Amino acid sequence: MSGGATARATGTPPAHGGWDVRHRAVLLVLSANMILDAIEVSLVLVALPDVRAELGLSPLAVQWLMSGFALGFAVALLTGARLVAWLGTRRVYLAAMLGFAVASVAGGFAGDPVTLVATRVVKGLCAALTAPAGLAIIADAFPEGPGRRRAVSVYALCGAAGFTAGLLLSGALLQAGWRWTLWFPAPLALLVLVPALRVLPRDRPRGAPAVRVPSAARALRDGVLVRTAVGAAALNGTYHSVLFLVTLHVQERQGWPPWLNALALLPACVPLAVTVPFAGRMTARWGVGRLIALGAAAPLAGYALLLARPRLAPYATGVLPVLLLVGAGFVLSFAALNMRAAATGAAEHRPAALRVYQAAVQLGAVVLLPATGALLSAGHGGRPAFALLAVAAAVGLAAAVAPFPSRSAPSPSASPSPSRKDRP
């Protein structure tokens, strides 16, 4: 039999990396899931001022719609591996997708802040179970080589593009009311769930011995991983916090409509979506360490600019330079941080290391968003919040530039392992 015929008979892509119809369908479903998760975060971001006005919430209270999602995501990343090992990747994926849809509907009907935030935490839990499960399905369905690298690249690109799509959709949905930004992901989740029932590969039979899940605590002994995680947490936490600050400012103080707010935030996310396909070439040319350091320095320069000139108006000189510098930080270091995290430790402990890394990315938002909201609620203006972001970014830069112990460099051709919302 030819290579292509063998692949069709066994369900495995040809060795040269080509994909049959079933493998394209699997990747389409998983990539749609990544777009959905990223859309979820940016939809709610632009809706925050409307939620705050209708429910009478402080900045500290309303930010929990974002940080609650990140909290659920981080918790599930650290605890969900055992659930996947027990129930199987496919079962967990399908159950989490259904739970995501149900929580979306419940959140849209929530009449009080506690219930609203609780649904966001549940959605974060469900999203965190689908993202690693999606990567595991890709690893099972696509053999090591060009085919798998292409699949992961498409997966990562969809996550990066989803955040931008969510911003654009939010402006339209908010014309009908902020609750539509919470309901909207529900039918999308069901649209992903229905074909997933048919195309996702069945879980392999599990024998009597329990599946051993590497310990996350062991991963924390790796100093390189910890410092990489600190850098990623600072990058993601300050990113979400500055978008939160800008959103409240332009809608509440300057009276901008949500659709214009959404357009104003695009410079912070479009550059990443455009450059993700070239991440491998960038790291090959400039090196992982240099890109991480530059990626930490660019946002710090933006927050220092905020401190020096705390007035956010006019947009062209107050907000835009900061968003461009923050976006540059992600362009430079998003893939490099993921590559360094994926190259730390022994192979058998790498799944736990990546869970710790991805959880740290989310915990950056869990820590910095409430702190930012608390400083705004205290009524001292934006300068204390800007100072907090500058300090957090400085910590990230310090983690990036401190010398690392000598070790083999990760392959620049490795595909980045995408992380949520990604955040962005």
C-alpha positions in Angstrom: 0.0 0.0 0.0 1.1 3.6 -0.6 1.8 5.9 2.3 -1.5 7.8 1.8 -3.5 4.5 1.5 -1.9 3.2 4.7 -2.8 6.4 6.5 -6.4 6.2 5.4 -6.6 2.6 6.6 -5.1 3.2 10.0 -6.5 6.7 10.7 -3.0 8.1 11.0 -1.8 11.0 8.8 0.8 10.2 6.2 4.4 10.5 7.3 5.0 13.6 5.2 2.5 15.5 7.4 -0.6 15.4 5.1 -4.0 15.3 6.6 -7.1 13.3 5.6 -10.7 14.5 6.0 -11.1 13.1 9.6 -7.9 14.8 10.8 -8.9 18.1 9.3 -12.3 17.8 11.0 -10.7 17.1 14.4 -8.4 20.1 14.0 -11.3 22.3 12.9 -13.3 21.4 16.0 -10.4 21.9 18.4 -9.5 25.2 16.8 -13.1 26.4 17.0 -12.9 25.7 20.7 -9.7 27.9 21.0 -11.5 30.7 19.2 -14.5 30.3 21.6 -12.4 30.5 24.7 -10.5 33.6 23.5 -13.8 35.3 22.4 -15.2 34.7 25.9 -12.6 36.8 27.6 -12.7 39.8 25.2 -16.5 39.9 25.0 -16.9 40.5 28.7 -14.0 43.0 28.9 -15.9 45.6 26.8 -19.1 44.9 28.6 -17.8 45.7 32.1 -18.8 49.4 32.2 -22.4 48.4 31.3 -22.5 45.7 33.9 -21.1 48.0 36.5 -23.7 50.7 35.7 -26.7 48.4 35.8 -25.7 46.4 38.9 -24.1 49.4 40.8 -20.7 47.7 41.2 -17.4 49.1 42.2 -14.3 48.6 40.0 -13.1 46.0 42.5 -16.4 44.1 42.2 -16.9 44.2 38.5 -13.3 43.1 37.7 -14.2 39.6 39.1 -16.0 38.9 35.9 -12.6 38.7 34.4 -10.4 37.4 37.3 -13.1 34.9 38.3 -12.8 33.2 34.9 -9.0 33.2 35.3 -9.3 31.8 38.8 -11.4 28.9 37.6 -9.0 28.3 34.7 -5.9 28.2 37.0 -7.6 25.8 39.5 -8.7 23.4 36.8 -5.2 23.4 35.2 -3.6 22.3 38.5 -6.3 19.7 39.4 -7.8 18.6 36.1 -5.0 16.2 35.0 -6.2 13.6 37.5 -9.8 13.9 36.2 -8.6 13.4 32.6 -6.5 10.5 33.7 -9.5 8.9 35.4 -12.3 9.6 32.9 -10.4 10.0 29.6 -9.6 13.0 27.4 -12.7 12.8 25.2 -15.2 12.4 28.0 -13.7 15.3 29.9 -13.6 17.5 26.8 -17.2 16.9 25.9 -18.5 17.3 29.5 -16.6 20.5 29.9 -17.9 21.9 26.6 -21.5 21.2 27.7 -20.8 22.8 31.1 -19.4 25.9 29.4 -22.6 26.3 27.4 -24.9 25.8 30.5 -22.8 28.3 32.5 -23.1 30.8 29.6 -26.9 30.7 29.7 -27.0 30.8 33.5 -24.7 33.8 33.6 -26.8 35.7 31.1 -29.8 35.3 33.4 -28.0 36.0 36.6 -29.6 38.8 38.7 -26.9 39.4 41.3 -23.2 39.8 41.2 -22.4 36.6 43.2 -24.2 34.3 40.8 -22.8 36.2 37.9 -19.2 35.7 39.1 -19.9 32.1 40.1 -20.8 31.3 36.5 -17.6 32.9 35.3 -15.6 30.7 37.6 -17.4 27.6 36.3 -16.7 28.7 32.7 -13.0 29.2 33.5 -13.0 25.6 35.0 -14.6 24.2 31.8 -12.3 26.2 29.5 -9.2 25.0 31.3 -10.4 21.4 30.8 -11.0 21.8 27.1 -7.7 23.5 26.3 -5.2 20.9 27.6 -7.6 18.1 26.5 -7.5 19.6 23.0 -3.7 19.6 23.0 -3.7 16.0 24.2 -6.1 15.0 21.4 -3.8 16.7 18.8 -0.9 14.8 20.3 -2.8 11.5 19.9 -4.2 12.2 16.5 -1.2 13.7 14.8 2.2 11.9 14.9 5.3 13.7 15.9 6.7 15.7 12.9 5.6 18.4 10.4 1.9 17.4 10.6 1.7 17.9 14.4 3.7 21.1 14.3 1.3 22.5 11.7 -1.7 21.4 13.7 -0.4 23.1 16.9 0.4 26.3 15.0 -3.1 26.5 13.6 -4.4 25.8 17.1 -2.3 28.7 18.6 -3.2 31.0 15.7 -6.9 30.5 16.4 -6.5 31.3 20.0 -4.7 34.5 19.2 -7.2 35.6 16.6 -10.2 34.8 18.8 -9.4 37.6 21.3 -9.5 40.1 18.4 -12.8 38.6 17.1 -14.3 38.9 20.6 -13.5 42.6 20.8 -15.2 43.3 17.4 -18.3 41.2 18.3 -18.7 42.8 21.7 -19.4 46.2 20.1 -22.2 44.8 18.1 -23.7 42.6 20.9 -23.7 45.4 23.4 -26.2 47.3 21.2 -28.7 44.7 22.4 -27.5 44.7 26.0 -24.6 43.3 28.1 -26.4 40.0 28.8 -26.0 39.1 25.2 -22.2 39.0 25.6 -22.7 36.3 28.2 -25.3 34.3 26.2 -23.5 34.5 22.9 -20.9 31.8 23.6 -23.6 29.2 24.5 -24.8 28.4 21.0 -21.2 28.5 19.8 -20.2 25.9 22.4 -23.1 23.7 21.2 -22.0 24.2 17.6 -18.5 22.9 18.6 -20.0 20.1 20.8 -22.2 18.5 18.1 -19.4 17.7 15.6 -17.0 16.9 18.4 -19.3 14.0 19.4 -18.7 12.5 16.0 -15.1 13.3 15.1 -13.1 13.3 18.3 -11.2 10.0 18.7 -12.4 7.5 21.3 -10.4 7.3 24.5 -8.0 4.3 24.7 -9.1 1.5 27.0 -7.5 2.1 30.4 -6.1 -0.9 32.2 -6.5 -1.7 35.9 -3.4 0.2 37.1 -4.1 3.9 37.9 -2.6 6.4 35.5 0.2 8.2 37.1 0.0 12.0 36.9 3.3 13.9 37.4 3.3 16.1 40.5 3.0 19.9 40.0 4.9 20.4 43.3 8.0 18.7 41.8 7.9 21.1 38.8 8.2 24.0 41.2 11.7 22.9 42.2 12.9 23.9 38.7 14.2 27.5 39.0 14.1 28.1 35.3 10.4 27.1 35.1 9.5 29.2 38.1 11.2 32.3 36.7 9.6 31.7 33.3 6.3 31.4 35.0 6.8 34.6 36.9 7.6 36.4 33.7 4.5 35.1 31.9 2.3 35.9 34.9 3.5 39.5 35.0 3.0 39.8 31.2 -0.5 38.4 31.3 -1.6 40.0 34.5 -0.5 43.5 33.6 -2.0 43.1 30.1 -5.5 42.3 31.4 -5.2 45.0 34.0 -4.3 47.8 31.6 -7.1 46.8 29.2 -9.5 46.9 32.2 -8.2 50.4 33.1 -8.5 51.7 29.5 -12.0 50.2 29.1 -13.4 52.0 32.2 -11.6 55.2 31.2 -12.8 55.6 27.7 -16.4 54.5 28.3 -17.1 56.0 31.7 -14.9 59.2 31.7 -14.7 60.0 28.0 -18.2 58.6 27.0 -17.0 56.4 24.2 -19.5 53.9 22.9 -18.5 50.2 23.3 -17.8 49.6 19.6 -15.3 52.5 19.6 -13.8 51.1 22.8 -13.4 47.7 21.1 -11.6 49.3 18.1 -9.3 51.3 20.5 -8.1 48.1 22.1 -7.1 46.4 18.8 -3.5 47.7 18.8 -2.9 45.5 21.9 -4.0 42.2 20.3 -3.9 42.4 16.5 -0.1 42.3 16.3 0.1 39.0 18.1 -2.6 37.4 15.9 -0.6 38.5 12.8 2.8 37.3 14.0 2.0 34.0 15.6 2.7 32.0 12.4 6.2 33.5 12.3 7.1 32.7 15.9 9.5 29.9 15.0 11.5 32.1 12.6 11.7 34.8 15.2 13.1 32.5 17.9 15.5 31.0 15.4 16.9 34.4 14.5 16.9 36.2 17.9 17.0 33.4 20.5 14.5 32.6 23.2 16.2 34.5 26.0 16.6 37.7 24.1 13.0 37.7 23.0 11.7 37.1 26.5 13.8 40.0 27.9 12.7 42.4 25.1 9.1 41.2 25.6 9.3 42.1 29.3 11.0 45.5 28.7 8.4 46.7 26.1 5.3 46.7 28.5 7.4 48.1 31.3 8.3 51.1 29.1 4.5 51.5 28.4 3.7 51.5 32.1 6.5 53.9 32.9 5.0 56.2 30.2 1.7 56.0 32.1 3.4 57.1 35.3 5.2 59.9 33.7 2.0 61.1 31.8 -1.0 59.7 33.8 -3.6 61.5 31.6 -5.0 58.9 29.2 -6.5 61.6 26.9 -6.1 62.2 24.0 -6.1 58.6 22.8 -3.4 59.1 20.2 -0.8 60.2 22.8 -2.2 58.8 26.0 -3.5 55.3 25.4 -2.2 54.2 22.0 1.6 54.2 22.7 1.0 52.1 25.8 -1.2 49.6 24.0 1.4 49.3 21.2 4.2 48.6 23.7 2.1 46.1 25.5 1.2 44.4 22.2 4.9 44.4 21.3 5.6 42.5 24.5 3.3 39.7 23.5 4.7 39.6 19.9 8.2 39.3 21.2 7.8 36.9 24.1 4.6 34.9 23.8 6.1 32.0 21.8 9.5 32.3 23.5 8.0 31.9 27.0 6.0 28.9 25.9 9.1 27.3 24.3 11.2 27.8 27.4 8.5 26.4 29.7 8.1 23.4 27.3 11.9 22.7 27.4 12.3 22.7 31.2 12.9 19.5 33.2 12.9 15.8 32.3 10.4 14.6 29.7 8.4 12.6 32.2 7.8 15.7 34.4 7.0 18.1 31.5 3.2 17.8 31.5 3.2 18.9 35.2 5.6 21.7 34.4 3.4 23.0 31.6 0.3 22.9 33.9 2.2 25.0 36.5 3.3 27.4 33.8 -0.2 27.8 32.3 -1.7 28.2 35.7 0.8 30.9 36.6 -0.2 32.8 33.4 -3.8 32.9 34.7 -2.8 33.6 38.3 -1.1 36.8 37.1 -4.6 38.1 36.2 -6.1 36.7 39.4 -3.7 38.7 41.5 -3.3 41.9 39.5 -6.9 42.5 38.4 -8.3 42.6 41.9 -5.4 44.8 43.1 -6.0 47.2 40.2 -9.8 47.3 40.9 -9.1 47.9 44.6 -6.8 50.9 43.8 -9.4 52.4 41.5 -12.2 51.9 44.1 -10.1 53.7 46.7 -10.7 56.9 44.8 -7.1 58.1 44.3 -7.2 58.2 40.5 -5.2 56.0 38.1 -1.7 56.7 39.2 -1.5 54.1 42.0 -2.8 51.5 39.6 -0.3 52.5 37.0 2.5 52.2 39.6 1.3 48.7 40.5 1.5 47.7 36.8 5.0 49.2 36.5 6.2 47.3 39.6 4.8 44.0 38.3 6.3 44.5 34.9 9.7 45.3 36.5 9.5 42.0 38.4 8.8 40.2 35.1 11.8 41.9 33.5 14.0 40.9 36.5 13.0 37.3 36.1 13.8 37.5 32.4 17.3 39.0 32.5 18.7 37.2 35.6 21.3 34.6 34.5 20.0 31.0 34.0 22.0 27.9 34.8 23.6 26.4 31.7 21.4 23.9 29.9 20.6 22.8 26.4 18.7 25.4 24.4 15.2 24.5 23.2 14.8 23.9 19.5 13.7 27.1 17.9 11.6 25.1 15.5 9.4 23.8 18.3 5.8 24.9 18.1 4.6 27.0 21.0 2.1 25.4 23.4 -0.7 27.9 23.4 -1.9 29.3 26.7 -5.6 31.0 27.5 -6.6 34.0 27.4 -4.5 33.5 26.7 -5.7 35.3 27.4 -4.5 37.5 25.5 
